[in-house]
Amino acid sequence: MGAGIAAGLAALGAGIGDGLIVAAAMNNISRQPERTKEIKSLMFIGIGLAEALAIISIVISFMIM
């Protein structure tokens, strides 16, 4: 049961983190449209790191099971 809760919280945290990353990127793109390409590439790197952390935590929670 604990592993299921941990996996759910990891997914929830990743979803919240992705939302915050995209919101910050859109805010910065609206302020500096000339740097859109750079901001988008940094946004995708941040999303990738947030998702990787979620996947690692889900794997660890299943290993604990």
Backbone bond lengths (Angstrom), bond angles and torsions (degrees), N, CA, C in turn:
res aa  C-N    CA-C-N  psi(-1)  N-CA   C-N-CA  omega(-1)  CA-C   N-CA-C  phi
1 M - - - 1.453 - - 1.530 110.69 -
2 G 1.313 115.83 -39.00 1.463 119.43 179.92 1.517 112.40 -65.00
3 A 1.340 115.95 -34.96 1.466 119.39 179.59 1.522 110.77 -67.12
4 G 1.326 116.46 -36.97 1.462 119.84 177.72 1.518 111.99 -65.70
5 I 1.323 115.73 -40.98 1.469 119.61 177.85 1.522 110.19 -65.48
6 A 1.329 116.86 -41.80 1.462 120.25 179.57 1.521 111.12 -63.70
7 A 1.329 116.89 -41.24 1.470 120.13 179.12 1.523 110.66 -65.82
8 G 1.327 116.74 -40.32 1.460 120.06 178.53 1.514 112.22 -65.41
9 L 1.324 117.17 -40.79 1.462 120.24 178.25 1.526 111.56 -67.99
10 A 1.336 116.86 -34.55 1.462 119.90 176.93 1.525 110.29 -64.68
11 A 1.321 116.71 -42.28 1.464 120.30 178.59 1.527 110.91 -66.81
12 L 1.320 116.50 -39.28 1.462 120.63 178.54 1.529 110.76 -64.20
13 G 1.326 115.83 -44.06 1.464 119.86 178.65 1.512 112.53 -63.20
14 A 1.332 116.26 -38.85 1.460 119.63 178.43 1.528 110.90 -66.42
15 G 1.317 116.78 -39.31 1.462 120.13 178.52 1.517 112.18 -64.48
16 I 1.317 116.23 -43.26 1.467 120.30 177.90 1.526 110.39 -65.38
17 G 1.344 115.53 -42.91 1.460 119.12 179.08 1.511 112.83 -62.99
18 D 1.322 116.92 -42.34 1.469 120.40 177.43 1.528 110.92 -61.29
19 G 1.315 116.33 -42.17 1.460 120.04 178.82 1.515 112.49 -62.11
20 L 1.321 116.47 -42.16 1.466 120.17 179.13 1.527 111.85 -67.68
21 I 1.335 115.85 -38.60 1.469 119.63 179.26 1.523 110.39 -64.22
22 V 1.325 116.80 -46.40 1.470 120.46 -178.43 1.530 110.60 -67.43
23 A 1.329 117.16 -38.86 1.462 119.88 179.13 1.527 110.84 -63.45
24 A 1.328 116.83 -42.46 1.462 119.73 178.84 1.527 111.01 -66.33
25 A 1.327 116.73 -38.29 1.469 119.50 179.23 1.526 110.85 -66.10
26 M 1.328 117.09 -42.77 1.470 119.37 179.59 1.527 110.77 -65.31
27 N 1.321 116.63 -36.08 1.463 120.37 177.35 1.529 110.10 -63.86
28 N 1.323 116.50 -43.61 1.461 119.66 179.86 1.526 112.05 -69.94
29 I 1.318 117.67 -35.11 1.466 120.16 177.92 1.528 110.09 -66.42
30 S 1.332 116.66 -37.16 1.465 118.42 179.26 1.527 111.18 -69.52
31 R 1.322 117.36 -26.56 1.464 120.05 178.59 1.529 112.09 -83.51
32 Q 1.339 116.48 -35.56 1.463 121.01 -178.26 1.529 109.93 -132.67
33 P 1.312 117.22 78.63 1.470 119.56 -176.95 1.530 113.73 -64.16
34 E 1.308 117.50 -22.07 1.465 119.66 -179.24 1.528 112.30 -72.61
35 R 1.326 118.66 -15.88 1.466 122.40 179.83 1.530 111.79 -105.87
36 T 1.324 116.91 24.80 1.464 121.50 -175.85 1.525 112.12 -57.66
37 K 1.314 117.26 -44.77 1.469 120.97 -176.71 1.532 110.77 -62.02
38 E 1.317 117.25 -44.60 1.462 121.09 -179.34 1.526 111.53 -66.79
39 I 1.321 115.98 -41.30 1.461 120.15 -179.09 1.521 110.48 -66.61
40 K 1.332 116.76 -41.24 1.468 119.50 179.11 1.524 111.61 -63.82
41 S 1.330 117.30 -40.42 1.460 118.94 -179.83 1.526 110.63 -65.54
42 L 1.324 117.38 -40.33 1.466 119.84 176.47 1.523 111.18 -67.38
43 M 1.327 117.24 -34.10 1.463 120.56 177.67 1.523 110.62 -63.47
44 F 1.329 116.98 -44.63 1.463 119.98 -179.51 1.522 111.78 -66.65
45 I 1.322 117.84 -34.71 1.461 120.51 175.55 1.529 109.79 -64.69
46 G 1.329 116.83 -43.47 1.462 120.62 178.58 1.515 112.89 -64.03
47 I 1.325 116.63 -40.93 1.464 119.97 177.79 1.525 110.35 -65.03
48 G 1.323 116.28 -40.91 1.461 119.94 178.06 1.524 112.03 -61.28
49 L 1.320 116.67 -41.46 1.464 119.76 178.66 1.524 111.53 -67.22
50 A 1.323 117.01 -39.90 1.468 119.93 178.64 1.525 111.17 -65.06
51 E 1.320 116.71 -41.75 1.464 120.11 178.80 1.525 111.46 -69.02
52 A 1.331 117.45 -37.63 1.469 120.04 178.31 1.520 110.45 -63.57
53 L 1.313 117.19 -40.38 1.458 120.33 178.19 1.526 110.81 -63.86
54 A 1.318 117.01 -38.89 1.467 120.38 178.23 1.522 111.01 -66.11
55 I 1.325 116.76 -42.63 1.468 119.89 179.72 1.518 110.82 -64.83
56 I 1.325 117.06 -41.27 1.468 120.51 178.40 1.521 110.65 -62.66
57 S 1.329 117.20 -41.96 1.467 119.18 -179.47 1.526 111.74 -69.06
58 I 1.323 117.73 -34.11 1.470 120.24 175.92 1.530 110.17 -66.15
59 V 1.316 117.33 -42.21 1.466 120.93 178.68 1.523 110.23 -63.08
60 I 1.316 117.15 -42.77 1.467 120.36 178.91 1.524 110.81 -64.10
61 S 1.336 116.82 -39.50 1.471 118.80 179.50 1.523 111.19 -65.69
62 F 1.336 117.37 -34.66 1.468 119.40 177.10 1.526 111.50 -74.81
63 M 1.318 117.78 -28.78 1.462 120.29 176.16 1.534 111.00 -69.28
64 I 1.316 116.51 -32.05 1.461 121.07 178.44 1.521 110.58 -68.45
65 M 1.326 116.00 -31.39 1.464 121.60 -176.67 1.476 113.11 -56.39
